[in-house]
Amino acid sequence: MSKLQSLLKDVRACELCKDKFIADRHLEGVEAERAVRPVLQANTKAKILIAGQAPGRKVHLSGTPFDDASGDRLRDWLGLSKAQFYDEQIVAILPMAFCFPGTGKSGDLAPHPRCAQQWRTQLLALLPNIELTVVLGQYALKYHLPGPLLSVTEQVKGWQTHWPTTIALPHPSPRNNIWLSKNPWFSDDVLPPLKARVATLLASTAN
């Protein structure tokens, strides 16, 4: 078993936040036993890293990352088929927290910081072939693009700043439909070079 495989086994067995999630969600019985379910994907050969926020409720139930409308939109933005997206030798998927944090008054709660503190540095160190990091949402932005506190819109508009190794995108959630309709430049200016970059990485993976 490789170092990464051993680490992934440890991550998938993690229960660091279980007691907190049970208390926060007032869970009992079977639901309490299923309070934590780390969802991630990684392989040392992966060239693309998806750095998101945390799994949603649907992903928590299925155990498959981005198994929802957000995933459909993200795959379209990247120009990837489902088979390509879920090929761990192409795409690594490491949200800022690996378990569903629960739902608040205005959507899902923030990812629990303990997860990244415990696992993120170790995992990233074992992904030596990443050539493009796709950063989704404010929590991933703070981690992967530290510096002046900018809005997501400002980060996305400045996408060329860290190009071609890193790019900030708005979260692909349907909750962002209004943002997308107000910012047509995103589809016109950002997505074409992004898809071209991903296609180049796919071609290099196939060789």
C-alpha positions, 0 to 999 in steps of 0.5 A, a space after each residue: 500500500 502506497 503512502 497516499 493509499 494509506 493516508 486515504 484509508 485513514 481519512 475515510 475512517 476519520 471521526 474527528 468531528 462526529 460528536 460535534 455533528 451529532 450534537 449540531 444536527 440532533 441525530 440519534 440511532 442510525 443517523 448518528 452512526 452515519 453522521 460522518 462520511 468523508 468524501 474525496 478522490 485522489 491519486 498521485 498521477 492526478 493533474 487537476 485538483 478540485 478544491 471546493 468547500 464541503 460535500 452537500 447532503 446529496 453527496 453525503 448520502 451517495 458518497 460520490 463527490 459532486 454527485 449533484 447539479 453543482 457537479 453537472 455544471 462544474 463538469 460542463 465548465 471544465 469540458 469533462 465527461 463523468 468518466 473523466 471527472 471521476 478518473 482519480 488518475 486525472 482529477 483529485 477532489 479535495 474539499 476543505 472539509 470532507 464531510 457534510 457539515 449540516 444545513 443552516 438557515 441560509 444553506 449548508 454550514 461552513 466546512 469544519 476547519 479541523 478537517 483541513 488542519 488534520 489532513 490537507 497538508 499531508 494529502 497535498 504533499 502526496 499529489 506531485 503532478 497537479 498542474 491545475 488547481 480549480 478553487 471553488 468558494 471563499 474557504 478554498 480561496 483563503 487557503 489556496 490563494 492567501 493574500 488581500 481579502 477579495 470577493 469571489 467576483 474580484 478573484 474570478 475577474 483576476 483569473 489570469 493572476 495565477 494562471 495557468 496553475 490555479 484558477 478561482 471560479 464561482 461555486 457551480 451551485 444553482 444558488 449562483 444562477 443570479 451571479 452567472 446571469 449578471 456576469 456574462 463575461 465569465 462564460 465568454 472570457 474565462 470558460 474557453 481558456 479553462 476548457 482549453 487548458 483542461 483539454 491540454 492536460 487530458 492530452 498529456 495524460 493520455 500520452 
